[in-house]
Amino acid sequence: SPGPPSAPADPSAPPPRALGPPPQGSVGAAPRAEARPSAAPCPEQEECSVSADTVLAPLRAALDSCRATVQKQVCNDIGRRLTVLEDAWAQGKLSAPVRKRMSLLVQELQQQHWDAADEIHRSLMVDHVNEVSQWMVGVKRLIAETRDLPTGE
């Protein structure tokens, strides 16, 4: 009589191969920005174009407000890094997610939500380090200095 239908034809043959492990980096690799749906009124795609001016004007205004209390050398360094950001933006070197998150960062900065601005800065450094490393140090310093400004109260 024949054996059970699931038995392999050749007992010395290796067992059938499983699919194997999933590709590395696929688990939990979703960008953090998607975790907060309320933070993204439009998706991080090309058609969501943010103008350089909407980001740079508030950053430069924040820098101007620091000039009275922050060392000149520090302000000049921040200014140089903002120029690097402006040039990268003008040359199309910044991806849509970076432009979008910078827009969100500026909004948080304007509303004095320092921790939220800092968190966006951190996520950019983690997810897009090659794009932002040249100028993000200046933005981080600007967040810290504007946070420390004396309030008008």
Helices and strands as residue ranges (DSSP letters): G 32-35, G 37-39, H 52-66, H 72-90, H 96-110, H 114-127, H 129-148
